[in-house]
């Protein structure tokens, strides 16, 4: 009898603890082009039934087309393409709503991408229009601080620089800056105190002329890097020399099925959380190519080309839990949800979506 009573007391205690534990809320932040959109859309999302609730539309009519979180998840930053600025916002940890902290010049034209130093010290800005890479300090309150560095890429002949993305290494010692116009992925060492950039021991990796490196993804093991090349829809892969950050070319793999002959452009690229699969989006073919990844050699093997259920998938997100993939289809004004098979890497269309004018970036945050 005593054992039964003790068991019931323990069970009741466990139930009460669960009842008192705050439910984790999944929040989606979606950047848009504001020829149609209004700015940054904030939704609470329930993955159990793919339902959602609009929490906020933060009005920013300057096309906040790319978003990125601070590592502490208390702040988010946007690249505002229409007025050549970048903005910082505070995330209310209870309501998930955004409040503007400050806004400053991107020190260039057409900022299309921002990324944050893994330790939250610097923000890196890619100016597509003018081909500049800009570095700002970040303050403890999340605001964008003083300018740390600005580098202007230069082309040769008919080439015009178009800086498209900057991706830092996991330790923040190196950054990989993809310039679509000059077919180079620049490698810089980062001064850990000042944010100043110095060319790496091997200052760049050059891809085939006309490939147009756009976005870059580093394998979770840190040994390999992969470039989604916009103009030829290929992925160029590299071995990463960790002590120098240098990129050693490995292979060049098509993002398209062999029987496709239409016009298409590569866009975004991301890994599954376990590093077993790599995903990249095609605009024109309107698909997400899925590759299996050999973690020892870095080699890629295509396993499928699921359709994005919309046109111009400029950006997508692989869920940090590995269960879902969210795709922003700019020209169909929707964010589409896919289930992800962790064994095969393949995606299944859920027939669920959010309708938003010209969505071009989606980010995920879990709040308690």
C-alpha positions in Angstrom: 0.0 0.0 0.0 2.8 2.4 0.9 4.5 1.7 -2.5 1.3 2.5 -4.4 0.8 5.7 -2.4 4.4 6.7 -3.1 4.0 6.0 -6.8 0.8 8.1 -7.0 2.4 11.0 -5.2 5.4 10.8 -7.7 3.0 10.6 -10.6 1.0 13.6 -9.4 4.2 15.6 -8.8 5.4 14.8 -12.4 2.0 15.9 -13.8 2.1 19.2 -11.9 5.6 19.9 -13.0 4.7 19.3 -16.6 1.7 21.5 -16.2 3.8 24.3 -14.8 6.6 24.0 -17.5 6.2 26.8 -20.0 5.3 25.6 -23.5 8.0 26.3 -26.1 6.6 28.5 -28.8 7.9 28.4 -32.4 8.1 31.8 -34.0 8.7 32.6 -37.7 10.2 35.9 -38.9 9.7 36.5 -42.7 11.4 39.2 -44.7 9.8 40.6 -47.8 10.3 42.8 -50.9 8.1 45.8 -50.2 6.9 46.6 -53.7 4.1 44.3 -52.4 5.1 43.4 -48.9 5.0 45.6 -45.8 8.2 44.6 -44.1 8.9 41.8 -41.6 6.0 39.4 -40.8 6.0 37.6 -37.4 4.0 34.4 -36.9 3.5 31.9 -34.1 3.6 28.5 -35.8 2.2 25.2 -34.5 3.9 22.2 -36.2 1.4 19.7 -34.9 -1.2 20.9 -37.4 0.7 23.5 -39.4 -1.5 26.3 -38.1 -0.2 29.8 -37.5 -1.2 33.1 -35.9 0.0 36.5 -37.1 1.7 38.3 -34.2 3.0 41.4 -35.9 3.8 43.1 -39.2 6.8 45.3 -38.6 6.5 48.0 -41.3 9.7 48.6 -43.1 9.1 49.7 -46.6 12.7 49.4 -47.7 12.6 45.7 -48.5 14.1 44.0 -45.5 15.0 41.0 -47.8 17.4 39.1 -45.5 17.2 38.5 -41.8 19.7 37.1 -39.3 19.6 36.5 -35.5 22.2 37.5 -33.0 23.6 34.3 -31.3 21.8 35.2 -28.1 18.5 35.2 -30.0 17.5 38.5 -28.4 18.1 40.6 -31.5 17.5 40.3 -35.2 19.1 42.2 -38.1 17.9 43.1 -41.6 19.5 44.1 -44.9 17.3 46.8 -46.4 17.9 46.7 -50.2 15.8 49.7 -51.2 17.6 52.4 -49.1 21.0 50.9 -48.6 20.8 50.4 -44.9 20.9 47.7 -42.2 18.7 47.6 -39.2 18.7 46.1 -35.7 15.7 45.0 -33.7 15.0 43.8 -30.2 12.9 40.7 -29.8 10.4 40.8 -27.0 11.0 37.5 -25.2 7.4 37.2 -24.2 5.5 38.5 -27.2 8.1 37.8 -29.9 7.4 41.2 -31.4 10.1 43.4 -32.8 11.1 46.9 -31.8 13.6 48.9 -33.9 16.9 49.6 -32.1 18.8 51.5 -34.8 19.5 51.7 -38.5 22.7 52.7 -40.3 24.2 52.8 -43.8 25.4 49.6 -45.4 28.3 51.6 -46.9 27.4 50.4 -50.3 24.5 49.8 -52.7 22.0 47.0 -52.7 22.7 45.2 -49.4 21.3 41.7 -49.9 22.7 39.7 -47.0 23.8 40.0 -43.4 25.5 37.6 -41.1 26.6 37.7 -37.5 29.9 36.7 -35.9 29.3 33.5 -33.9 30.3 35.4 -30.7 28.0 38.3 -31.5 30.8 40.9 -31.9 30.4 41.9 -35.5 27.8 42.1 -38.3 28.9 41.4 -41.9 27.1 43.1 -44.8 27.1 42.1 -48.4 26.4 45.0 -50.8 25.4 43.3 -54.1 25.0 46.5 -56.1 28.4 48.0 -55.4 30.4 44.9 -54.6 31.4 45.9 -51.1 31.8 43.9 -47.9 31.2 46.0 -44.7 31.9 45.1 -41.1 30.3 46.8 -38.1 30.8 46.3 -34.4 27.7 45.2 -32.4 27.0 46.7 -29.0 25.8 44.8 -26.0 22.3 46.3 -26.3 22.1 44.8 -29.9 22.6 48.1 -31.6 24.9 48.4 -34.6 28.0 50.2 -33.5 31.0 51.8 -35.2 32.3 50.8 -38.6 35.1 48.2 -38.3 36.1 47.7 -42.0 34.9 48.0 -45.5 36.4 46.3 -48.5 35.6 47.0 -52.2 35.9 44.1 -54.6 37.3 44.8 -58.0 36.6 43.0 -61.3 38.7 42.6 -64.4 37.6 43.4 -67.9 33.8 43.1 -68.2 33.4 41.6 -64.7 31.6 43.7 -62.2 31.8 42.8 -58.5 28.6 41.6 -56.8 29.1 40.6 -53.2 26.3 38.3 -52.3 26.9 36.6 -49.0 29.4 36.3 -46.1 29.6 33.2 -43.9 31.8 33.0 -40.8 33.6 29.9 -39.6 32.2 28.3 -36.4 35.0 29.9 -34.3 34.7 33.3 -36.0 38.3 33.4 -37.1 37.6 33.4 -40.8 34.8 34.6 -43.1 34.0 33.3 -46.6 32.7 36.1 -48.9 31.0 35.0 -52.1 31.3 37.5 -55.0 28.9 36.5 -57.8 30.3 38.9 -60.3 34.0 38.0 -60.2 33.6 34.2 -59.6 35.5 34.2 -56.3 35.0 33.2 -52.8 37.2 35.4 -50.8 38.8 34.2 -47.5 39.5 36.7 -44.8 41.0 36.4 -41.3 39.1 38.4 -38.7 40.9 40.4 -36.0 39.0 39.1 -33.0 39.1 42.5 -31.2 38.8 45.1 -34.0 36.9 43.2 -36.7 39.4 44.3 -39.3 39.8 41.8 -42.2 43.1 40.5 -43.6 43.3 38.3 -46.7 43.9 34.6 -45.8 47.0 32.7 -46.6 45.2 31.6 -49.7 43.1 34.7 -50.2 40.3 33.2 -52.4 39.0 30.2 -54.3 38.1 30.8 -57.9 35.3 28.9 -59.5 34.7 28.3 -63.2 34.1 31.5 -65.1 30.4 32.4 -65.2 29.4 30.1 -62.3 28.5 33.1 -60.0 29.0 31.9 -56.4 26.0 33.2 -54.4 25.6 31.5 -51.1 28.0 29.3 -49.0 27.4 26.5 -46.5 29.9 24.9 -44.1 29.5 21.3 -43.1 28.8 20.9 -39.4 32.1 19.1 -39.0 33.9 22.2 -40.3 35.9 20.2 -42.9 34.0 21.1 -46.1 32.4 24.2 -47.7 29.8 24.3 -50.5 29.0 27.1 -52.9 25.6 27.4 -54.6 26.5 29.1 -57.9 23.6 31.1 -59.3 24.4 31.5 -63.0 25.0 27.8 -63.8 23.1 26.0 -61.1 26.0 24.0 -59.8 27.4 23.4 -56.3 31.2 23.8 -56.0 32.6 22.0 -53.0 35.9 22.6 -51.1 38.0 21.1 -48.4 38.6 23.6 -45.6 42.1 23.8 -44.2 41.2 24.7 -40.6 44.4 26.5 -39.5 44.4 28.8 -42.5 40.8 28.8 -43.6 42.0 28.0 -47.2 39.6 26.4 -49.7 40.8 23.4 -51.7 38.5 22.5 -54.7 36.9 19.1 -54.5 34.2 18.8 -57.2 31.6 20.6 -59.2 28.1 19.0 -59.2 24.9 20.0 -61.1 21.8 21.0 -59.1 19.5 19.8 -61.9 18.2 16.5 -63.2 20.0 15.3 -66.4 16.9 15.8 -68.6 16.3 19.5 -67.7 17.1 22.0 -70.4 15.3 25.2 -69.3 16.5 28.4 -67.8 17.1 28.3 -64.1 19.2 30.0 -61.3 20.5 28.7 -58.1 19.7 30.5 -54.9 20.1 29.2 -51.3 22.0 26.3 -49.7 21.7 24.7 -46.2 22.6 21.5 -44.3 20.4 19.2 -42.3 21.3 19.5 -38.6 23.1 16.1 -38.6 25.1 17.0 -41.7 24.0 14.0 -43.7 22.1 16.0 -46.3 22.7 19.2 -48.2 19.8 21.2 -49.8 19.9 23.9 -52.4 17.1 25.8 -54.2 16.5 26.3 -58.0 14.6 29.2 -59.4 13.3 28.2 -62.8 13.3 24.5 -62.2 11.4 25.5 -59.0 12.9 22.8 -56.8 15.1 21.9 -53.8 17.9 19.6 -54.8 18.7 17.1 -52.1 22.2 15.6 -51.8 23.5 12.9 -49.5 26.9 13.9 -48.0 29.9 11.7 -47.3 31.2 13.3 -44.1 34.7 11.8 -44.6 35.3 12.8 -48.2 32.8 15.7 -48.7 31.4 14.1 -51.8 27.8 14.8 -52.8 25.3 12.3 -54.3 22.0 13.7 -55.6 19.0 11.9 -54.2 16.0 14.0 -55.4 14.6 17.2 -56.7 11.3 17.9 -54.8 9.2 20.7 -56.3 8.8 23.9 -54.2 5.1 24.3 -55.0 5.7 27.8 -56.1 8.0 30.0 -58.2 11.3 31.6 -57.3 12.3 29.9 -54.0 14.9 32.6 -53.1 15.4 31.4 -49.6 14.5 28.4 -47.5 15.0 27.1 -44.0 15.9 23.6 -42.7 14.2 23.3 -39.3 16.7 23.1 -36.5 14.9 20.0 -35.2 15.4 18.4 -38.6 11.7 17.6 -39.1 10.5 20.3 -41.5 11.7 22.6 -44.4 10.2 26.0 -44.9 10.4 27.5 -48.5 9.7 31.1 -49.4 8.3 31.3 -53.0 8.6 35.0 -53.9 6.5 34.9 -57.1 3.7 32.9 -55.6 3.5 34.9 -52.4 3.7 31.9 -50.1 5.8 30.2 -47.5 5.3 26.5 -48.0 5.9 23.7 -45.4 7.5 20.4 -46.1 8.1 17.3 -43.9 11.6 16.0 -44.0 12.5 12.3 -43.9 15.7 12.1 -41.7 16.7 8.8 -43.3 16.4 9.6 -47.0 16.6 13.4 -46.8 13.6 13.7 -49.1 10.8 16.2 -48.6 7.0 15.7 -48.6 4.6 18.5 -49.4 2.2 19.1 -46.5 -0.3 21.2 -48.6 0.0 23.8 -45.9 1.4 27.4 -46.4 1.3 31.0 -45.3 0.2 33.6 -47.8 2.5 36.6 -47.7 3.3 39.2 -50.4 6.8 38.5 -52.0 8.4 36.6 -49.1 12.2 36.2 -49.6 13.6 35.1 -46.2 12.4 32.9 -43.3 14.0 32.5 -39.9 12.9 30.3 -37.0 13.1 31.0 -33.2 11.9 29.0 -30.2 10.7 31.0 -27.2 9.5 29.8 -23.8 
